[in-house]
Amino acid sequence: MSARYIEVYTIGYDDRPPTPIELDSMKLLLRQAMEEGAVGLSSALEYVPASFSGPEELTALCKVAAEYDGMYISHLRNEGDYLPGKS
């Protein structure tokens, strides 16, 4: 499940952290997606509104995905020479 879709549905494109009630709604949406067959949570932190996400929000959502043995997948782009282990 895309973190972007969850964020847009819950808080729109506002550059702010979710309120506690909004975060609960985000976790509920992810739980529903996981129960319907999603394999985990994905993000593309380079793009709006995902670029507004803080570590607390992503950690909370990753914990929900983990309850279902789900994965966290992050889309990486343009990291080039900055990837660890790259020769």
PDB file with one MODEL, atoms N, CA, C and O in Angstrom:
MODEL        1
ATOM      1  N   MET A   1       0.848  -1.172   0.000  1.00  0.00           N
ATOM      2  CA  MET A   1       0.000   0.000   0.000  1.00  0.00           C
ATOM      3  C   MET A   1       0.890   1.230   0.000  1.00  0.00           C
ATOM      4  O   MET A   1       1.871   1.299   0.741  1.00  0.00           O
ATOM      5  N   SER A   2       0.553   2.175  -0.814  1.00  0.00           N
ATOM      6  CA  SER A   2       1.344   3.395  -0.917  1.00  0.00           C
ATOM      7  C   SER A   2       1.063   4.348   0.249  1.00  0.00           C
ATOM      8  O   SER A   2      -0.083   4.708   0.519  1.00  0.00           O
ATOM      9  N   ALA A   3       2.132   4.742   0.922  1.00  0.00           N
ATOM     10  CA  ALA A   3       1.991   5.730   1.998  1.00  0.00           C
ATOM     11  C   ALA A   3       1.425   7.038   1.437  1.00  0.00           C
ATOM     12  O   ALA A   3       0.709   7.759   2.131  1.00  0.00           O
ATOM     13  N   ARG A   4       1.748   7.334   0.189  1.00  0.00           N
ATOM     14  CA  ARG A   4       1.245   8.565  -0.443  1.00  0.00           C
ATOM     15  C   ARG A   4      -0.276   8.576  -0.493  1.00  0.00           C
ATOM     16  O   ARG A   4      -0.901   9.581  -0.155  1.00  0.00           O
ATOM     17  N   TYR A   5      -0.871   7.473  -0.909  1.00  0.00           N
ATOM     18  CA  TYR A   5      -2.330   7.409  -0.981  1.00  0.00           C
ATOM     19  C   TYR A   5      -2.953   7.588   0.400  1.00  0.00           C
ATOM     20  O   TYR A   5      -3.958   8.280   0.557  1.00  0.00           O
ATOM     21  N   ILE A   6      -2.349   6.963   1.380  1.00  0.00           N
ATOM     22  CA  ILE A   6      -2.860   7.082   2.757  1.00  0.00           C
ATOM     23  C   ILE A   6      -2.772   8.532   3.220  1.00  0.00           C
ATOM     24  O   ILE A   6      -3.715   9.050   3.819  1.00  0.00           O
ATOM     25  N   GLU A   7      -1.646   9.189   2.946  1.00  0.00           N
ATOM     26  CA  GLU A   7      -1.454  10.580   3.370  1.00  0.00           C
ATOM     27  C   GLU A   7      -2.429  11.526   2.669  1.00  0.00           C
ATOM     28  O   GLU A   7      -3.052  12.373   3.310  1.00  0.00           O
ATOM     29  N   VAL A   8      -2.554  11.377   1.364  1.00  0.00           N
ATOM     30  CA  VAL A   8      -3.453  12.263   0.608  1.00  0.00           C
ATOM     31  C   VAL A   8      -4.889  12.083   1.077  1.00  0.00           C
ATOM     32  O   VAL A   8      -5.614  13.063   1.250  1.00  0.00           O
ATOM     33  N   TYR A   9      -5.302  10.848   1.282  1.00  0.00           N
ATOM     34  CA  TYR A   9      -6.668  10.578   1.738  1.00  0.00           C
ATOM     35  C   TYR A   9      -6.916  11.165   3.121  1.00  0.00           C
ATOM     36  O   TYR A   9      -8.009  11.655   3.405  1.00  0.00           O
ATOM     37  N   THR A  10      -5.901  11.114   3.982  1.00  0.00           N
ATOM     38  CA  THR A  10      -6.083  11.512   5.376  1.00  0.00           C
ATOM     39  C   THR A  10      -5.827  12.995   5.627  1.00  0.00           C
ATOM     40  O   THR A  10      -6.644  13.664   6.259  1.00  0.00           O
ATOM     41  N   ILE A  11      -4.688  13.522   5.133  1.00  0.00           N
ATOM     42  CA  ILE A  11      -4.350  14.918   5.445  1.00  0.00           C
ATOM     43  C   ILE A  11      -4.144  15.786   4.206  1.00  0.00           C
ATOM     44  O   ILE A  11      -3.824  16.969   4.322  1.00  0.00           O
ATOM     45  N   GLY A  12      -4.325  15.210   3.036  1.00  0.00           N
ATOM     46  CA  GLY A  12      -4.152  15.995   1.823  1.00  0.00           C
ATOM     47  C   GLY A  12      -2.687  16.301   1.549  1.00  0.00           C
ATOM     48  O   GLY A  12      -1.809  15.482   1.822  1.00  0.00           O
ATOM     49  N   TYR A  13      -2.436  17.466   1.017  1.00  0.00           N
ATOM     50  CA  TYR A  13      -1.081  17.864   0.647  1.00  0.00           C
ATOM     51  C   TYR A  13      -0.474  18.855   1.641  1.00  0.00           C
ATOM     52  O   TYR A  13       0.487  19.550   1.310  1.00  0.00           O
ATOM     53  N   ASP A  14      -1.015  18.924   2.834  1.00  0.00           N
ATOM     54  CA  ASP A  14      -0.498  19.841   3.849  1.00  0.00           C
ATOM     55  C   ASP A  14       0.886  19.395   4.312  1.00  0.00           C
ATOM     56  O   ASP A  14       1.129  18.205   4.516  1.00  0.00           O
ATOM     57  N   ASP A  15       1.786  20.355   4.474  1.00  0.00           N
ATOM     58  CA  ASP A  15       3.147  20.081   4.958  1.00  0.00           C
ATOM     59  C   ASP A  15       3.137  20.165   6.480  1.00  0.00           C
ATOM     60  O   ASP A  15       3.537  21.167   7.074  1.00  0.00           O
ATOM     61  N   ARG A  16       2.667  19.078   7.092  1.00  0.00           N
ATOM     62  CA  ARG A  16       2.576  19.023   8.557  1.00  0.00           C
ATOM     63  C   ARG A  16       2.444  17.568   8.973  1.00  0.00           C
ATOM     64  O   ARG A  16       2.038  16.719   8.179  1.00  0.00           O
ATOM     65  N   PRO A  17       2.786  17.288  10.213  1.00  0.00           N
ATOM     66  CA  PRO A  17       2.581  15.916  10.689  1.00  0.00           C
ATOM     67  C   PRO A  17       1.096  15.657  10.918  1.00  0.00           C
ATOM     68  O   PRO A  17       0.325  16.591  11.135  1.00  0.00           O
ATOM     69  N   PRO A  18       0.701  14.394  10.869  1.00  0.00           N
ATOM     70  CA  PRO A  18      -0.704  14.087  11.147  1.00  0.00           C
ATOM     71  C   PRO A  18      -1.024  14.298  12.622  1.00  0.00           C
ATOM     72  O   PRO A  18      -0.166  14.113  13.485  1.00  0.00           O
ATOM     73  N   THR A  19      -2.247  14.679  12.900  1.00  0.00           N
ATOM     74  CA  THR A  19      -2.698  14.733  14.287  1.00  0.00           C
ATOM     75  C   THR A  19      -2.803  13.290  14.797  1.00  0.00           C
ATOM     76  O   THR A  19      -2.794  12.361  13.989  1.00  0.00           O
ATOM     77  N   PRO A  20      -2.901  13.084  16.098  1.00  0.00           N
ATOM     78  CA  PRO A  20      -3.073  11.720  16.610  1.00  0.00           C
ATOM     79  C   PRO A  20      -4.291  11.012  16.003  1.00  0.00           C
ATOM     80  O   PRO A  20      -4.228   9.817  15.715  1.00  0.00           O
ATOM     81  N   ILE A  21      -5.385  11.731  15.807  1.00  0.00           N
ATOM     82  CA  ILE A  21      -6.584  11.134  15.210  1.00  0.00           C
ATOM     83  C   ILE A  21      -6.320  10.769  13.752  1.00  0.00           C
ATOM     84  O   ILE A  21      -6.729   9.701  13.295  1.00  0.00           O
ATOM     85  N   GLU A  22      -5.637  11.652  13.018  1.00  0.00           N
ATOM     86  CA  GLU A  22      -5.307  11.356  11.628  1.00  0.00           C
ATOM     87  C   GLU A  22      -4.364  10.156  11.519  1.00  0.00           C
ATOM     88  O   GLU A  22      -4.522   9.322  10.627  1.00  0.00           O
ATOM     89  N   LEU A  23      -3.389  10.068  12.419  1.00  0.00           N
ATOM     90  CA  LEU A  23      -2.468   8.934  12.399  1.00  0.00           C
ATOM     91  C   LEU A  23      -3.215   7.635  12.679  1.00  0.00           C
ATOM     92  O   LEU A  23      -2.923   6.609  12.064  1.00  0.00           O
ATOM     93  N   ASP A  24      -4.167   7.669  13.592  1.00  0.00           N
ATOM     94  CA  ASP A  24      -4.993   6.482  13.843  1.00  0.00           C
ATOM     95  C   ASP A  24      -5.768   6.088  12.592  1.00  0.00           C
ATOM     96  O   ASP A  24      -5.897   4.902  12.287  1.00  0.00           O
ATOM     97  N   SER A  25      -6.284   7.081  11.865  1.00  0.00           N
ATOM     98  CA  SER A  25      -7.005   6.807  10.612  1.00  0.00           C
ATOM     99  C   SER A  25      -6.065   6.205   9.570  1.00  0.00           C
ATOM    100  O   SER A  25      -6.446   5.288   8.843  1.00  0.00           O
ATOM    101  N   MET A  26      -4.841   6.721   9.497  1.00  0.00           N
ATOM    102  CA  MET A  26      -3.860   6.212   8.552  1.00  0.00           C
ATOM    103  C   MET A  26      -3.531   4.749   8.863  1.00  0.00           C
ATOM    104  O   MET A  26      -3.432   3.919   7.958  1.00  0.00           O
ATOM    105  N   LYS A  27      -3.364   4.448  10.138  1.00  0.00           N
ATOM    106  CA  LYS A  27      -3.068   3.068  10.535  1.00  0.00           C
ATOM    107  C   LYS A  27      -4.250   2.157  10.239  1.00  0.00           C
ATOM    108  O   LYS A  27      -4.061   1.011   9.831  1.00  0.00           O
ATOM    109  N   LEU A  28      -5.448   2.644  10.437  1.00  0.00           N
ATOM    110  CA  LEU A  28      -6.646   1.855  10.136  1.00  0.00           C
ATOM    111  C   LEU A  28      -6.739   1.553   8.637  1.00  0.00           C
ATOM    112  O   LEU A  28      -7.067   0.432   8.249  1.00  0.00           O
ATOM    113  N   LEU A  29      -6.450   2.546   7.798  1.00  0.00           N
ATOM    114  CA  LEU A  29      -6.464   2.334   6.349  1.00  0.00           C
ATOM    115  C   LEU A  29      -5.426   1.290   5.940  1.00  0.00           C
ATOM    116  O   LEU A  29      -5.699   0.439   5.094  1.00  0.00           O
ATOM    117  N   LEU A  30      -4.242   1.355   6.537  1.00  0.00           N
ATOM    118  CA  LEU A  30      -3.215   0.379   6.211  1.00  0.00           C
ATOM    119  C   LEU A  30      -3.609  -1.011   6.701  1.00  0.00           C
ATOM    120  O   LEU A  30      -3.391  -1.998   5.999  1.00  0.00           O
ATOM    121  N   ARG A  31      -4.186  -1.097   7.896  1.00  0.00           N
ATOM    122  CA  ARG A  31      -4.666  -2.398   8.396  1.00  0.00           C
ATOM    123  C   ARG A  31      -5.675  -3.016   7.428  1.00  0.00           C
ATOM    124  O   ARG A  31      -5.611  -4.206   7.119  1.00  0.00           O
ATOM    125  N   GLN A  32      -6.600  -2.192   6.959  1.00  0.00           N
ATOM    126  CA  GLN A  32      -7.605  -2.677   6.015  1.00  0.00           C
ATOM    127  C   GLN A  32      -6.931  -3.181   4.743  1.00  0.00           C
ATOM    128  O   GLN A  32      -7.280  -4.247   4.234  1.00  0.00           O
ATOM    129  N   ALA A  33      -5.971  -2.422   4.232  1.00  0.00           N
ATOM    130  CA  ALA A  33      -5.263  -2.831   3.015  1.00  0.00           C
ATOM    131  C   ALA A  33      -4.506  -4.137   3.234  1.00  0.00           C
ATOM    132  O   ALA A  33      -4.504  -5.009   2.365  1.00  0.00           O
ATOM    133  N   MET A  34      -3.869  -4.273   4.382  1.00  0.00           N
ATOM    134  CA  MET A  34      -3.122  -5.502   4.676  1.00  0.00           C
ATOM    135  C   MET A  34      -4.073  -6.693   4.761  1.00  0.00           C
ATOM    136  O   MET A  34      -3.761  -7.776   4.266  1.00  0.00           O
ATOM    137  N   GLU A  35      -5.220  -6.493   5.381  1.00  0.00           N
ATOM    138  CA  GLU A  35      -6.197  -7.582   5.498  1.00  0.00           C
ATOM    139  C   GLU A  35      -6.798  -7.954   4.144  1.00  0.00           C
ATOM    140  O   GLU A  35      -7.284  -9.069   3.954  1.00  0.00           O
ATOM    141  N   GLU A  36      -6.759  -7.001   3.201  1.00  0.00           N
ATOM    142  CA  GLU A  36      -7.285  -7.257   1.862  1.00  0.00           C
ATOM    143  C   GLU A  36      -6.208  -7.769   0.906  1.00  0.00           C
ATOM    144  O   GLU A  36      -6.472  -7.960  -0.281  1.00  0.00           O
ATOM    145  N   GLY A  37      -4.992  -7.994   1.422  1.00  0.00           N
ATOM    146  CA  GLY A  37      -3.967  -8.621   0.601  1.00  0.00           C
ATOM    147  C   GLY A  37      -2.738  -7.799   0.253  1.00  0.00           C
ATOM    148  O   GLY A  37      -1.879  -8.280  -0.485  1.00  0.00           O
ATOM    149  N   ALA A  38      -2.623  -6.582   0.755  1.00  0.00           N
ATOM    150  CA  ALA A  38      -1.409  -5.800   0.487  1.00  0.00           C
ATOM    151  C   ALA A  38      -0.205  -6.526   1.087  1.00  0.00           C
ATOM    152  O   ALA A  38      -0.333  -7.214   2.100  1.00  0.00           O
ATOM    153  N   VAL A  39       0.950  -6.373   0.468  1.00  0.00           N
ATOM    154  CA  VAL A  39       2.151  -7.057   0.952  1.00  0.00           C
ATOM    155  C   VAL A  39       2.988  -6.182   1.880  1.00  0.00           C
ATOM    156  O   VAL A  39       3.964  -6.652   2.465  1.00  0.00           O
ATOM    157  N   GLY A  40       2.612  -4.921   2.017  1.00  0.00           N
ATOM    158  CA  GLY A  40       3.350  -4.031   2.902  1.00  0.00           C
ATOM    159  C   GLY A  40       3.067  -2.578   2.585  1.00  0.00           C
ATOM    160  O   GLY A  40       2.047  -2.229   1.992  1.00  0.00           O
ATOM    161  N   LEU A  41       4.005  -1.742   3.000  1.00  0.00           N
ATOM    162  CA  LEU A  41       3.898  -0.291   2.850  1.00  0.00           C
ATOM    163  C   LEU A  41       5.018   0.178   1.928  1.00  0.00           C
ATOM    164  O   LEU A  41       6.168  -0.235   2.078  1.00  0.00           O
ATOM    165  N   SER A  42       4.682   1.029   0.988  1.00  0.00           N
ATOM    166  CA  SER A  42       5.701   1.605   0.107  1.00  0.00           C
ATOM    167  C   SER A  42       5.697   3.117   0.241  1.00  0.00           C
ATOM    168  O   SER A  42       4.686   3.734   0.575  1.00  0.00           O
ATOM    169  N   SER A  43       6.867   3.695  -0.032  1.00  0.00           N
ATOM    170  CA  SER A  43       6.956   5.154  -0.021  1.00  0.00           C
ATOM    171  C   SER A  43       7.943   5.612  -1.084  1.00  0.00           C
ATOM    172  O   SER A  43       8.816   4.860  -1.516  1.00  0.00           O
ATOM    173  N   ALA A  44       7.783   6.836  -1.484  1.00  0.00           N
ATOM    174  CA  ALA A  44       8.704   7.511  -2.394  1.00  0.00           C
ATOM    175  C   ALA A  44       8.945   8.879  -1.773  1.00  0.00           C
ATOM    176  O   ALA A  44       8.308   9.865  -2.142  1.00  0.00           O
ATOM    177  N   LEU A  45       9.866   8.924  -0.833  1.00  0.00           N
ATOM    178  CA  LEU A  45      10.035  10.103   0.019  1.00  0.00           C
ATOM    179  C   LEU A  45      10.537  11.338  -0.719  1.00  0.00           C
ATOM    180  O   LEU A  45      10.583  12.429  -0.152  1.00  0.00           O
ATOM    181  N   GLU A  46      10.907  11.169  -1.962  1.00  0.00           N
ATOM    182  CA  GLU A  46      11.374  12.292  -2.760  1.00  0.00           C
ATOM    183  C   GLU A  46      10.219  13.143  -3.280  1.00  0.00           C
ATOM    184  O   GLU A  46      10.424  14.287  -3.686  1.00  0.00           O
ATOM    185  N   TYR A  47       9.019  12.597  -3.269  1.00  0.00           N
ATOM    186  CA  TYR A  47       7.870  13.252  -3.891  1.00  0.00           C
ATOM    187  C   TYR A  47       6.858  13.751  -2.863  1.00  0.00           C
ATOM    188  O   TYR A  47       6.689  13.151  -1.802  1.00  0.00           O
ATOM    189  N   VAL A  48       6.189  14.856  -3.190  1.00  0.00           N
ATOM    190  CA  VAL A  48       5.125  15.428  -2.367  1.00  0.00           C
ATOM    191  C   VAL A  48       3.902  14.513  -2.473  1.00  0.00           C
ATOM    192  O   VAL A  48       3.611  14.035  -3.570  1.00  0.00           O
ATOM    193  N   PRO A  49       3.186  14.253  -1.401  1.00  0.00           N
ATOM    194  CA  PRO A  49       3.354  14.720  -0.038  1.00  0.00           C
ATOM    195  C   PRO A  49       4.245  13.824   0.818  1.00  0.00           C
ATOM    196  O   PRO A  49       4.466  14.119   1.993  1.00  0.00           O
ATOM    197  N   ALA A  50       4.765  12.723   0.240  1.00  0.00           N
ATOM    198  CA  ALA A  50       5.598  11.823   1.039  1.00  0.00           C
ATOM    199  C   ALA A  50       6.827  12.529   1.606  1.00  0.00           C
ATOM    200  O   ALA A  50       7.329  12.154   2.666  1.00  0.00           O
ATOM    201  N   SER A  51       7.305  13.540   0.907  1.00  0.00           N
ATOM    202  CA  SER A  51       8.470  14.278   1.401  1.00  0.00           C
ATOM    203  C   SER A  51       8.173  15.016   2.702  1.00  0.00           C
ATOM    204  O   SER A  51       9.098  15.441   3.395  1.00  0.00           O
ATOM    205  N   PHE A  52       6.906  15.170   3.038  1.00  0.00           N
ATOM    206  CA  PHE A  52       6.521  15.812   4.290  1.00  0.00           C
ATOM    207  C   PHE A  52       6.481  14.824   5.453  1.00  0.00           C
ATOM    208  O   PHE A  52       6.355  15.235   6.606  1.00  0.00           O
ATOM    209  N   SER A  53       6.584  13.530   5.167  1.00  0.00           N
ATOM    210  CA  SER A  53       6.462  12.502   6.206  1.00  0.00           C
ATOM    211  C   SER A  53       7.655  12.535   7.142  1.00  0.00           C
ATOM    212  O   SER A  53       8.802  12.651   6.711  1.00  0.00           O
ATOM    213  N   GLY A  54       7.364  12.430   8.421  1.00  0.00           N
ATOM    214  CA  GLY A  54       8.423  12.359   9.413  1.00  0.00           C
ATOM    215  C   GLY A  54       8.677  10.922   9.825  1.00  0.00           C
ATOM    216  O   GLY A  54       7.889  10.032   9.504  1.00  0.00           O
ATOM    217  N   PRO A  55       9.768  10.690  10.529  1.00  0.00           N
ATOM    218  CA  PRO A  55      10.093   9.326  10.950  1.00  0.00           C
ATOM    219  C   PRO A  55       9.036   8.710  11.866  1.00  0.00           C
ATOM    220  O   PRO A  55       8.817   7.499  11.830  1.00  0.00           O
ATOM    221  N   GLU A  56       8.384   9.528  12.682  1.00  0.00           N
ATOM    222  CA  GLU A  56       7.364   8.998  13.594  1.00  0.00           C
ATOM    223  C   GLU A  56       6.191   8.408  12.815  1.00  0.00           C
ATOM    224  O   GLU A  56       5.684   7.338  13.152  1.00  0.00           O
ATOM    225  N   GLU A  57       5.766   9.118  11.768  1.00  0.00           N
ATOM    226  CA  GLU A  57       4.643   8.663  10.943  1.00  0.00           C
ATOM    227  C   GLU A  57       4.995   7.356  10.237  1.00  0.00           C
ATOM    228  O   GLU A  57       4.230   6.393  10.282  1.00  0.00           O
ATOM    229  N   LEU A  58       6.154   7.330   9.588  1.00  0.00           N
ATOM    230  CA  LEU A  58       6.556   6.129   8.862  1.00  0.00           C
ATOM    231  C   LEU A  58       6.777   4.944   9.800  1.00  0.00           C
ATOM    232  O   LEU A  58       6.419   3.813   9.472  1.00  0.00           O
ATOM    233  N   THR A  59       7.364   5.205  10.963  1.00  0.00           N
ATOM    234  CA  THR A  59       7.580   4.125  11.933  1.00  0.00           C
ATOM    235  C   THR A  59       6.255   3.543  12.392  1.00  0.00           C
ATOM    236  O   THR A  59       6.113   2.324  12.489  1.00  0.00           O
ATOM    237  N   ALA A  60       5.285   4.400  12.674  1.00  0.00           N
ATOM    238  CA  ALA A  60       3.967   3.928  13.113  1.00  0.00           C
ATOM    239  C   ALA A  60       3.311   3.074  12.039  1.00  0.00           C
ATOM    240  O   ALA A  60       2.719   2.040  12.347  1.00  0.00           O
ATOM    241  N   LEU A  61       3.411   3.494  10.779  1.00  0.00           N
ATOM    242  CA  LEU A  61       2.815   2.724   9.696  1.00  0.00           C
ATOM    243  C   LEU A  61       3.575   1.423   9.448  1.00  0.00           C
ATOM    244  O   LEU A  61       2.965   0.389   9.173  1.00  0.00           O
ATOM    245  N   CYS A  62       4.892   1.471   9.543  1.00  0.00           N
ATOM    246  CA  CYS A  62       5.684   0.240   9.373  1.00  0.00           C
ATOM    247  C   CYS A  62       5.350  -0.786  10.452  1.00  0.00           C
ATOM    248  O   CYS A  62       5.343  -1.987  10.184  1.00  0.00           O
ATOM    249  N   LYS A  63       5.078  -0.328  11.651  1.00  0.00           N
ATOM    250  CA  LYS A  63       4.697  -1.246  12.727  1.00  0.00           C
ATOM    251  C   LYS A  63       3.390  -1.956  12.399  1.00  0.00           C
ATOM    252  O   LYS A  63       3.226  -3.135  12.713  1.00  0.00           O
ATOM    253  N   VAL A  64       2.463  -1.246  11.773  1.00  0.00           N
ATOM    254  CA  VAL A  64       1.202  -1.870  11.360  1.00  0.00           C
ATOM    255  C   VAL A  64       1.483  -2.933  10.300  1.00  0.00           C
ATOM    256  O   VAL A  64       0.977  -4.051  10.395  1.00  0.00           O
ATOM    257  N   ALA A  65       2.284  -2.592   9.296  1.00  0.00           N
ATOM    258  CA  ALA A  65       2.615  -3.565   8.251  1.00  0.00           C
ATOM    259  C   ALA A  65       3.300  -4.787   8.859  1.00  0.00           C
ATOM    260  O   ALA A  65       3.050  -5.918   8.442  1.00  0.00           O
ATOM    261  N   ALA A  66       4.155  -4.556   9.838  1.00  0.00           N
ATOM    262  CA  ALA A  66       4.879  -5.666  10.481  1.00  0.00           C
ATOM    263  C   ALA A  66       3.930  -6.613  11.210  1.00  0.00           C
ATOM    264  O   ALA A  66       4.210  -7.807  11.310  1.00  0.00           O
ATOM    265  N   GLU A  67       2.816  -6.099  11.720  1.00  0.00           N
ATOM    266  CA  GLU A  67       1.831  -6.960  12.394  1.00  0.00           C
ATOM    267  C   GLU A  67       1.320  -8.051  11.451  1.00  0.00           C
ATOM    268  O   GLU A  67       0.849  -9.097  11.897  1.00  0.00           O
ATOM    269  N   TYR A  68       1.417  -7.795  10.139  1.00  0.00           N
ATOM    270  CA  TYR A  68       0.940  -8.733   9.120  1.00  0.00           C
ATOM    271  C   TYR A  68       2.113  -9.369   8.362  1.00  0.00           C
ATOM    272  O   TYR A  68       1.937  -9.916   7.273  1.00  0.00           O
ATOM    273  N   ASP A  69       3.315  -9.289   8.956  1.00  0.00           N
ATOM    274  CA  ASP A  69       4.537  -9.760   8.296  1.00  0.00           C
ATOM    275  C   ASP A  69       4.757  -9.052   6.963  1.00  0.00           C
ATOM    276  O   ASP A  69       5.307  -9.632   6.027  1.00  0.00           O
ATOM    277  N   GLY A  70       4.324  -7.796   6.884  1.00  0.00           N
ATOM    278  CA  GLY A  70       4.477  -7.017   5.667  1.00  0.00           C
ATOM    279  C   GLY A  70       5.851  -6.385   5.555  1.00  0.00           C
ATOM    280  O   GLY A  70       6.613  -6.338   6.521  1.00  0.00           O
ATOM    281  N   MET A  71       6.151  -5.906   4.376  1.00  0.00           N
ATOM    282  CA  MET A  71       7.434  -5.281   4.081  1.00  0.00           C
ATOM    283  C   MET A  71       7.289  -3.758   4.036  1.00  0.00           C
ATOM    284  O   MET A  71       6.190  -3.220   3.898  1.00  0.00           O
ATOM    285  N   TYR A  72       8.432  -3.087   4.156  1.00  0.00           N
ATOM    286  CA  TYR A  72       8.511  -1.658   3.867  1.00  0.00           C
ATOM    287  C   TYR A  72       9.417  -1.515   2.663  1.00  0.00           C
ATOM    288  O   TYR A  72      10.559  -1.974   2.679  1.00  0.00           O
ATOM    289  N   ILE A  73       8.914  -0.884   1.627  1.00  0.00           N
ATOM    290  CA  ILE A  73       9.661  -0.708   0.393  1.00  0.00           C
ATOM    291  C   ILE A  73       9.732   0.785   0.097  1.00  0.00           C
ATOM    292  O   ILE A  73       8.703   1.456   0.024  1.00  0.00           O
ATOM    293  N   SER A  74      10.947   1.306  -0.074  1.00  0.00           N
ATOM    294  CA  SER A  74      11.119   2.718  -0.377  1.00  0.00           C
ATOM    295  C   SER A  74      11.681   2.869  -1.789  1.00  0.00           C
ATOM    296  O   SER A  74      12.697   2.263  -2.129  1.00  0.00           O
ATOM    297  N   HIS A  75      11.020   3.673  -2.595  1.00  0.00           N
ATOM    298  CA  HIS A  75      11.486   3.967  -3.947  1.00  0.00           C
ATOM    299  C   HIS A  75      12.670   4.922  -3.841  1.00  0.00           C
ATOM    300  O   HIS A  75      12.544   6.021  -3.302  1.00  0.00           O
ATOM    301  N   LEU A  76      13.811   4.500  -4.355  1.00  0.00           N
ATOM    302  CA  LEU A  76      15.003   5.349  -4.352  1.00  0.00           C
ATOM    303  C   LEU A  76      15.274   5.814  -5.768  1.00  0.00           C
ATOM    304  O   LEU A  76      15.129   5.058  -6.729  1.00  0.00           O
ATOM    305  N   ARG A  77      15.671   7.071  -5.879  1.00  0.00           N
ATOM    306  CA  ARG A  77      15.957   7.618  -7.199  1.00  0.00           C
ATOM    307  C   ARG A  77      17.059   8.654  -7.075  1.00  0.00           C
ATOM    308  O   ARG A  77      17.053   9.468  -6.152  1.00  0.00           O
ATOM    309  N   ASN A  78      17.976   8.624  -7.978  1.00  0.00           N
ATOM    310  CA  ASN A  78      19.049   9.622  -8.069  1.00  0.00           C
ATOM    311  C   ASN A  78      20.012   9.604  -6.891  1.00  0.00           C
ATOM    312  O   ASN A  78      20.619  10.630  -6.585  1.00  0.00           O
ATOM    313  N   GLU A  79      20.168   8.470  -6.224  1.00  0.00           N
ATOM    314  CA  GLU A  79      21.135   8.409  -5.145  1.00  0.00           C
ATOM    315  C   GLU A  79      22.551   8.210  -5.689  1.00  0.00           C
ATOM    316  O   GLU A  79      23.526   8.611  -5.054  1.00  0.00           O
ATOM    317  N   GLY A  80      22.657   7.590  -6.862  1.00  0.00           N
ATOM    318  CA  GLY A  80      23.933   7.451  -7.568  1.00  0.00           C
ATOM    319  C   GLY A  80      25.073   6.968  -6.701  1.00  0.00           C
ATOM    320  O   GLY A  80      25.033   5.856  -6.174  1.00  0.00           O
ATOM    321  N   ASP A  81      26.085   7.799  -6.553  1.00  0.00           N
ATOM    322  CA  ASP A  81      27.303   7.434  -5.829  1.00  0.00           C
ATOM    323  C   ASP A  81      27.114   7.375  -4.327  1.00  0.00           C
ATOM    324  O   ASP A  81      28.058   7.044  -3.608  1.00  0.00           O
ATOM    325  N   TYR A  82      25.943   7.682  -3.834  1.00  0.00           N
ATOM    326  CA  TYR A  82      25.737   7.742  -2.393  1.00  0.00           C
ATOM    327  C   TYR A  82      25.218   6.460  -1.803  1.00  0.00           C
ATOM    328  O   TYR A  82      25.002   6.389  -0.593  1.00  0.00           O
ATOM    329  N   LEU A  83      25.006   5.429  -2.622  1.00  0.00           N
ATOM    330  CA  LEU A  83      24.506   4.155  -2.100  1.00  0.00           C
ATOM    331  C   LEU A  83      25.624   3.410  -1.383  1.00  0.00           C
ATOM    332  O   LEU A  83      26.728   3.301  -1.917  1.00  0.00           O
ATOM    333  N   PRO A  84      25.361   2.896  -0.184  1.00  0.00           N
ATOM    334  CA  PRO A  84      26.394   2.158   0.536  1.00  0.00           C
ATOM    335  C   PRO A  84      26.831   0.921  -0.257  1.00  0.00           C
ATOM    336  O   PRO A  84      26.011   0.242  -0.874  1.00  0.00           O
ATOM    337  N   GLY A  85      28.126   0.647  -0.227  1.00  0.00           N
ATOM    338  CA  GLY A  85      28.642  -0.541  -0.880  1.00  0.00           C
ATOM    339  C   GLY A  85      28.847  -0.406  -2.381  1.00  0.00           C
ATOM    340  O   GLY A  85      29.271  -1.358  -3.036  1.00  0.00           O
ATOM    341  N   LYS A  86      28.552   0.765  -2.932  1.00  0.00           N
ATOM    342  CA  LYS A  86      28.724   0.965  -4.367  1.00  0.00           C
ATOM    343  C   LYS A  86      30.195   1.195  -4.656  1.00  0.00           C
ATOM    344  O   LYS A  86      30.836   2.014  -3.998  1.00  0.00           O
ATOM    345  N   SER A  87      30.739   0.477  -5.637  1.00  0.00           N
ATOM    346  CA  SER A  87      32.158   0.674  -5.958  1.00  0.00           C
ATOM    347  C   SER A  87      32.342   1.508  -7.194  1.00  0.00           C
ATOM    348  O   SER A  87      33.475   1.768  -7.600  1.00  0.00           O
TER     349      SER A  87
ENDMDL
END
